[in-house]
Amino acid sequence: MQALALDDVLAAIAQLKAELVAKGEATELLGQVRGLLAACKKRRI
């Protein structure tokens, strides 16, 4: 199994969020980066 790249995962979440928000099935809160993930993103881990 191959590891997922953080940038690829975040891009996929952003795309899904945009689609769901457009349909009225989600809000801007979906997919917010927080906690450990936010720290990893800042450090590019």
Protein Blocks (a to p, Z undefined) as FASTA:
>chain_A
ZZddfklmmmmmmmmmmmmmmnopacfknopaehjllmmmmnoZZ
